[in-house]
Amino acid sequence: MIYVYNMIAIIINAIANAFNDPVAAIQVLFYDMAVNVLGYFQSIAKGVEDLINKIPGVQVDITSKVDDLIGGMKDKSKSIKDASGWKEYVKPLDYLNMTDEAKKGYKGGKGIEDGVSKALSGLNPNDNKDQFDFSKFATDGNPAVIQGKGKNKAVKVENEEDIEWLRKLAERDYVARISQNTLAPNIYVDFSGPITREADVNGVAAHIGGILKEQIATAPEGVN
């Protein structure tokens, strides 16, 4: 991206300065384009050089000559710019050392990792002080009380869907209460005669079981 940006910047600066000194503009154009191309390859070569030099006992130098060549072209370009009154409208960017940038990225990521690890290191799931206390909320024996801002702390419901839902809920609760109070089975077991044998006891138990099954079958749904 730097390579493409610099090429555009070099062309724009050359066109803009061509009205003042076209010869100098063309000379600077070729010098700066050469510097940009060499800088691109220098960035790649520097990464390769650093990688090879990490091998124990190996030491190579593949960028120093390129550095000297780029430095000489920059000096010639600068001298022409100074003599022609060159104006830089778009400033080119310097190439980045990919090895250094990788180290910066690793350092930044390591810092984030250490920060997260430090923040989580103090948490102990077995420590009661780190556990959320749910006792302040409703329980089966102590239900929560919802209070609104209306009259007598009434909750104001404006949503039509909520109103319809509350109406159906009230109807269902009413029907359930009526069913339990009026439709609950009344079981009445009546038999006569003395129980004189063990077989008589078993017969009575079977008869009561049959009555219970009939009564439960006729009870409303959901009523035990």
C-alpha positions in Angstrom: 0.0 0.0 0.0 2.9 2.4 0.7 4.4 1.5 -2.6 1.2 2.4 -4.5 0.6 5.6 -2.4 4.1 6.8 -3.0 3.9 6.3 -6.8 0.7 8.4 -6.8 2.3 11.1 -4.6 5.4 11.2 -6.8 3.4 11.7 -10.0 1.2 14.4 -8.5 4.3 16.3 -7.2 6.0 16.0 -10.6 2.9 17.3 -12.5 2.4 20.2 -10.1 6.1 21.3 -10.3 6.3 20.8 -14.1 4.7 24.2 -14.6 7.7 25.8 -12.8 10.6 23.7 -14.1 9.6 20.8 -16.4 13.1 19.4 -16.8 13.7 19.3 -13.0 10.3 17.8 -12.6 11.1 14.9 -15.0 14.5 14.3 -13.3 12.9 14.2 -9.8 10.1 12.0 -11.1 12.6 9.3 -12.2 14.8 9.6 -9.2 11.9 9.3 -6.7 10.3 6.5 -8.6 13.6 4.5 -8.5 13.9 5.2 -4.8 10.3 4.0 -4.2 10.9 0.8 -6.1 14.2 0.1 -4.4 12.6 0.9 -1.0 9.9 -1.7 -1.7 12.5 -4.4 -2.4 14.7 -3.2 0.5 11.8 -3.8 2.9 11.4 -7.4 1.7 15.1 -8.0 1.7 15.4 -6.6 5.2 12.9 -9.2 6.5 14.7 -12.0 4.7 18.0 -10.8 6.1 16.7 -10.7 9.7 15.2 -14.2 9.3 18.4 -15.7 7.9 20.6 -14.0 10.6 18.5 -15.8 13.3 20.2 -19.0 12.3 23.1 -19.8 14.7 26.4 -19.2 13.0 25.0 -17.5 9.9 25.4 -13.7 9.2 24.5 -12.2 5.8 24.3 -8.6 4.5 21.9 -8.1 1.6 20.6 -4.6 2.3 23.7 -2.4 2.9 24.4 -2.0 -0.8 20.7 -1.2 -1.5 20.8 1.4 1.3 23.8 3.1 -0.3 22.1 3.2 -3.7 18.9 4.6 -2.3 20.9 7.2 -0.3 22.7 8.3 -3.4 19.5 8.7 -5.4 17.8 10.6 -2.6 20.8 13.1 -2.4 20.6 13.7 -6.2 16.8 14.2 -6.1 17.2 16.6 -3.1 19.8 18.7 -4.8 17.6 19.1 -7.9 14.6 20.0 -5.8 16.6 22.7 -3.9 17.9 24.2 -7.1 14.5 24.3 -8.8 12.4 25.6 -6.0 10.5 22.3 -5.7 7.3 22.2 -3.7 6.0 19.0 -2.2 2.2 18.9 -2.4 1.8 15.2 -1.3 4.4 13.8 1.1 5.5 10.2 0.4 5.6 7.7 3.2 8.6 5.8 4.6 8.6 2.0 4.2 8.2 0.0 7.4 10.5 -2.6 8.8 8.3 -5.7 8.9 10.4 -7.3 11.6 10.0 -4.2 13.9 6.3 -4.0 13.1 5.8 -7.6 14.0 7.6 -7.1 17.3 5.4 -4.1 18.0 2.3 -6.2 17.2 3.5 -9.0 19.5 4.3 -6.6 22.3 0.9 -5.0 22.0 -0.9 -8.4 22.0 1.2 -9.6 24.9 0.3 -6.5 26.9 -3.4 -7.2 26.3 -3.0 -10.8 27.3 -1.2 -9.9 30.5 -3.8 -7.3 31.4 -6.7 -9.8 30.9 -4.8 -12.5 32.9 -4.1 -10.1 35.7 -7.8 -9.0 35.8 -9.0 -12.6 36.0 -6.3 -13.9 38.3 -8.1 -12.5 41.4 -11.3 -14.2 40.7 -11.9 -17.4 42.7 -15.1 -19.3 41.8 -15.1 -21.0 45.2 -14.9 -17.8 47.1 -18.3 -16.6 48.3 -17.4 -12.9 48.0 -17.1 -13.3 44.2 -20.4 -15.1 43.9 -23.5 -13.2 43.0 -26.1 -13.0 45.8 -29.5 -14.0 44.6 -31.1 -13.9 48.0 -32.2 -10.3 47.6 -34.5 -11.4 44.8 -37.8 -13.3 45.1 -38.0 -16.8 46.5 -40.8 -19.4 46.6 -41.7 -18.4 50.2 -41.0 -14.7 49.7 -42.3 -13.5 46.2 -41.2 -10.2 44.8 -43.6 -7.3 44.9 -43.6 -5.1 41.8 -44.6 -1.5 42.4 -45.3 1.1 39.7 -45.5 4.8 39.6 -49.2 5.1 39.3 -51.9 5.6 41.9 -51.4 3.4 44.9 -48.1 2.2 43.3 -50.0 0.7 40.4 -48.1 -0.4 37.3 -49.2 1.4 34.2 -49.4 -0.8 31.1 -49.6 1.0 27.8 -48.6 -1.8 25.3 -51.7 -3.4 23.7 -50.0 -6.8 23.5 -49.2 -6.7 27.3 -52.7 -5.7 28.1 -54.1 -8.6 26.1 -51.6 -11.0 27.7 -52.6 -9.9 31.2 -56.3 -10.2 30.3 -55.8 -13.8 29.1 -53.7 -14.6 32.2 -56.5 -13.3 34.5 -59.1 -15.3 32.6 -57.1 -18.5 32.8 -56.5 -18.0 36.5 -60.2 -17.4 37.1 -61.2 -20.5 35.2 -58.7 -22.5 37.0 -60.0 -21.4 40.4 -63.6 -22.0 39.5 -62.7 -25.5 38.1 -60.9 -26.4 41.3 -63.7 -25.2 43.6 -66.7 -26.4 41.7 -65.6 -29.3 39.5 -63.4 -31.1 42.0 -64.6 -34.7 42.4 -66.4 -35.5 45.6 -65.6 -39.2 46.3 -68.1 -41.1 48.3 -67.5 -44.8 49.1 -70.5 -46.8 50.5 -70.7 -50.5 51.2 -72.5 -52.6 53.7 -71.9 -56.0 55.2 -69.4 -57.3 57.7 -65.7 -58.1 56.7 -65.1 -61.6 57.9 -62.4 -62.8 55.5 -59.1 -61.6 54.1 -60.6 -62.0 50.6 -63.3 -59.5 51.5 -60.6 -56.8 52.4 -58.9 -57.3 49.0 -62.3 -56.9 47.2 -63.0 -53.7 49.0 -59.6 -52.2 48.1 -60.2 -53.1 44.4 -63.6 -51.6 44.5 -62.3 -48.3 46.0 -59.6 -48.2 43.3 -62.1 -48.5 40.6 -64.2 -45.6 42.0 -61.1 -43.4 42.2 -60.2 -44.0 38.6 -63.7 -43.1 37.5 -63.7 -39.9 39.5 -60.3 -38.8 38.3 -61.3 -39.4 34.7 -64.2 -37.0 35.0 -62.1 -34.3 36.8 -61.1 -31.1 34.8 -57.7 -31.1 33.3 -54.9 -30.0 35.6 -56.8 -30.6 38.8 -55.3 -33.3 41.1 
